[in-house]
Amino acid sequence: MEVWTPHSTSLDVIWNEVPNGYKNGIIRGYKVQYTEMTDNGSAEIEDLEPWKRSLSITGLKKFTLYNITVLAYTSKGDGVPYSKVIMTDQDGMFAKRLRSRYPMKHCASSPLVYVVNG
């Protein structure tokens, strides 16, 4: 999963398809949850089609920490979630680009979005 801040009030999230050996059924879609990391932060969930591998999240607050979680699901339930915390940045040519890159690998010990419930 890769997450970055293209603008001060948005985040872009990209992830890989679940590898065939870990699908445990037909992938029905992906859920992306984002939560403001404050005492009163509410969770928003986007339910995406199984062929989608990215999401642009807009309307966020500047200089705010967000927890981003991605998981795949089948008809039997949700797979294993993978999360990353990232802070929105500032606009402008001198803005620091906060980038968090975690490539998904095809091995059981890597931080993948696996479906374990079939």
C-alpha positions as CSV (number, residue, x, y, z in Angstrom):
1,M,0.0,0.0,0.0
2,E,1.2,3.5,-0.8
3,V,-0.2,6.7,0.6
4,W,0.8,10.3,-0.1
5,T,-0.5,13.8,0.2
6,P,-1.0,15.4,-3.3
7,H,-2.6,18.5,-1.7
8,S,-3.1,19.9,1.8
9,T,-6.6,18.5,2.1
10,S,-6.4,15.2,0.3
11,L,-4.7,11.8,0.3
12,D,-4.1,9.3,-2.5
13,V,-4.1,5.6,-1.6
14,I,-2.9,2.8,-4.0
15,W,-2.7,-0.9,-3.3
16,N,-2.0,-4.2,-5.1
17,E,-4.4,-7.0,-5.9
18,V,-4.5,-9.8,-3.4
19,P,-2.2,-12.6,-4.7
20,N,-4.0,-15.7,-6.0
21,G,-2.7,-18.0,-3.2
22,Y,-4.2,-15.7,-0.5
23,K,-7.7,-14.9,-1.9
24,N,-9.6,-17.7,-0.3
25,G,-12.6,-17.0,-2.6
26,I,-13.8,-14.4,-5.0
27,I,-12.9,-10.9,-4.0
28,R,-16.1,-8.9,-3.9
29,G,-14.4,-5.5,-3.3
30,Y,-12.1,-3.4,-1.2
31,K,-12.9,-1.3,1.8
32,V,-10.9,1.8,2.5
33,Q,-11.4,3.4,5.9
34,Y,-10.0,6.8,6.9
35,T,-10.2,8.2,10.4
36,E,-9.0,11.5,11.8
37,M,-6.6,10.8,14.7
38,T,-8.3,13.0,17.2
39,D,-10.5,12.3,20.3
40,N,-13.6,12.9,18.3
41,G,-12.5,11.7,14.8
42,S,-15.1,9.7,13.0
43,A,-14.4,6.9,10.6
44,E,-15.4,7.1,6.9
45,I,-15.6,4.0,4.8
46,E,-15.4,3.7,1.0
47,D,-16.6,0.5,-0.5
48,L,-14.9,-0.1,-3.9
49,E,-15.4,-2.5,-6.8
50,P,-12.9,-5.5,-6.9
51,W,-11.1,-4.1,-9.9
52,K,-10.3,-0.7,-8.2
53,R,-6.8,-0.3,-6.8
54,S,-6.7,3.3,-5.8
55,L,-8.7,6.0,-4.0
56,S,-8.3,9.8,-3.7
57,I,-9.7,11.0,-0.4
58,T,-10.6,14.7,-0.4
59,G,-12.1,17.2,2.0
60,L,-9.6,16.5,4.8
61,K,-8.1,19.0,7.3
62,K,-4.6,20.5,6.8
63,F,-1.8,19.3,9.1
64,T,-4.0,16.5,10.5
65,L,-3.1,12.9,11.2
66,Y,-5.3,10.2,9.5
67,N,-5.3,6.5,9.9
68,I,-5.9,4.8,6.5
69,T,-6.9,1.1,6.4
70,V,-7.4,-1.1,3.4
71,L,-8.8,-4.6,3.2
72,A,-10.3,-7.0,0.7
73,Y,-13.5,-8.9,1.3
74,T,-15.4,-11.9,0.0
75,S,-19.0,-13.1,0.5
76,K,-17.8,-14.7,3.7
77,G,-16.4,-11.6,5.3
78,D,-13.5,-9.1,5.6
79,G,-9.9,-10.0,5.1
80,V,-6.9,-8.9,7.1
81,P,-6.7,-5.1,7.3
82,Y,-3.5,-3.1,6.6
83,S,-3.2,0.4,8.1
84,K,-0.9,3.4,7.9
85,V,-1.0,6.7,9.7
86,I,-0.1,9.8,7.6
87,M,-0.4,13.6,8.1
88,T,-1.9,16.0,5.5
89,D,0.6,18.6,4.4
90,Q,0.5,22.2,3.1
91,D,0.0,23.4,-0.5
92,G,2.7,25.3,-2.4
93,M,6.0,24.7,-4.1
94,F,7.9,24.6,-0.9
95,A,5.5,22.1,0.8
96,K,7.2,19.0,2.3
97,R,5.8,16.0,0.6
98,L,5.1,13.4,3.2
99,R,5.2,10.0,1.5
100,S,4.7,6.6,3.0
101,R,5.6,3.7,0.7
102,Y,5.1,0.0,1.6
103,P,5.2,-2.2,-1.5
104,M,3.1,-5.4,-1.2
105,K,5.1,-8.5,-1.7
106,H,4.0,-12.1,-2.4
107,C,5.0,-13.7,0.8
108,A,3.1,-14.6,4.0
109,S,5.1,-12.3,6.3
110,S,4.6,-9.1,4.3
111,P,1.9,-6.5,5.1
112,L,-0.6,-7.5,2.5
113,V,-4.4,-7.2,2.3
114,Y,-5.1,-11.0,2.7
115,V,-8.6,-12.5,2.9
116,V,-8.6,-15.3,5.5
117,N,-12.3,-15.9,5.9
118,G,-13.0,-17.1,2.3
